[in-house]
């Protein structure tokens, strides 16, 4: 008999993401509030390592989501920067019948079409972050 799924596992990090640097306790409050407003069961978050480009905690979380409905995190910018690594995360989560919620963007990924939308947004944000500031563009 398969274990019943219950709740969304939180994922937080001490690293800056998407131009934000949000303390872990505040991220936890944001996730808890989001789940409460959406009538989702919130499960205490796992905290990612602070090392740059380390996603050991996230990769461990997604390996076995049998007991959960999905993952909730503050932002899609908390995902790996490389598209291939993000794709592995999405594929692993979706293959298990789970979804991912990104609170600040108010986005949910529950199927492949939604993954493509997130990918477009992440890639656009990455390109935009490398553009010169408006006051430097014509210097």
C-alpha positions in Angstrom: 0.0 0.0 0.0 1.4 3.4 -1.0 1.9 6.0 1.7 -0.6 8.9 1.4 0.9 12.2 0.4 0.6 15.0 2.9 2.0 18.5 2.7 4.5 20.6 0.9 8.1 20.4 2.0 9.8 23.8 2.4 13.1 24.7 0.9 15.1 27.7 2.2 18.7 29.0 1.7 21.0 31.4 3.4 22.4 32.5 0.0 21.1 35.5 -1.9 18.8 34.7 -4.8 17.2 36.8 -7.5 18.5 40.0 -6.1 17.1 39.2 -2.6 18.9 38.3 0.6 16.1 37.0 2.8 17.0 35.6 6.3 16.0 31.9 6.6 13.5 32.5 9.5 11.7 35.1 7.3 11.7 32.7 4.3 10.1 30.1 6.6 7.4 32.6 7.7 6.7 33.5 4.0 6.3 29.8 3.1 4.1 29.1 6.1 1.9 32.1 5.3 1.7 31.1 1.6 0.6 27.5 2.5 -1.9 28.8 5.0 -3.5 31.1 2.4 -3.6 28.4 -0.2 -4.9 25.8 2.3 -1.8 23.6 1.8 -0.1 21.7 4.6 3.3 23.1 5.3 6.2 20.8 6.3 9.2 22.3 8.0 11.8 23.5 5.5 15.2 22.0 4.7 18.0 24.6 4.6 20.4 24.5 1.7 24.2 24.7 2.3 25.7 28.1 2.0 28.4 27.0 -0.5 28.0 28.6 -3.9 26.4 26.4 -6.6 25.7 23.7 -4.0 22.3 22.0 -4.2 23.0 18.9 -2.1 20.0 19.5 0.1 17.6 20.2 -2.8 18.9 17.1 -4.7 18.5 15.0 -1.6 14.9 16.3 -1.0 13.7 15.6 -4.5 15.2 12.1 -4.6 12.2 10.7 -2.6 9.0 12.7 -2.3 6.7 9.8 -1.8 5.3 11.3 1.4 4.8 14.8 0.0 2.6 16.6 -2.5 5.5 18.8 -3.5 8.0 21.5 -2.6 7.4 25.2 -1.7 10.2 27.7 -1.9 10.4 31.5 -2.0 11.6 32.0 -5.6 12.4 30.2 -8.8 15.8 31.9 -8.5 16.7 29.5 -5.7 17.0 26.8 -8.3 20.4 25.9 -9.9 21.6 28.5 -12.4 22.4 25.9 -15.1 19.4 24.9 -17.2 20.4 21.2 -17.3 20.5 21.0 -13.5 17.1 22.8 -13.3 15.6 20.4 -15.8 16.8 17.4 -13.6 15.1 19.0 -10.6 11.8 19.6 -12.5 11.8 16.1 -14.1 12.5 14.4 -10.8 9.7 16.2 -9.0 7.1 15.8 -11.8 8.0 12.2 -12.4 6.9 11.5 -8.7 3.6 13.2 -9.3 4.5 16.3 -7.2 4.5 20.0 -7.9 6.7 23.0 -7.0 5.4 26.3 -5.7 7.4 29.6 -6.1 5.9 32.1 -3.6 7.4 35.4 -4.7 6.5 34.8 -8.4 3.2 33.2 -7.4 3.9 30.3 -9.8 3.2 26.6 -9.6 4.9 24.0 -11.7 2.8 20.8 -12.0 3.4 19.8 -15.7 6.0 20.1 -18.5 4.3 23.1 -20.1 4.7 25.1 -16.9 8.4 24.0 -16.7 8.9 25.7 -20.1 7.3 28.9 -18.9 9.6 28.9 -15.8 12.6 28.2 -18.0 11.8 31.2 -20.2 11.4 33.5 -17.2 14.6 32.3 -15.5 16.6 32.7 -18.8 15.2 36.1 -19.3 16.2 37.1 -15.8 19.7 35.8 -16.3 20.1 37.8 -19.5 18.7 40.9 -17.9 21.0 40.6 -15.0 24.0 40.8 -17.3 22.8 43.9 -19.1 24.6 47.2 -18.2 22.8 49.5 -15.9 20.9 52.3 -17.7 23.3 55.0 -16.5 26.3 52.9 -17.8 24.8 52.0 -21.2 25.9 55.2 -22.9 28.9 56.0 -20.8 
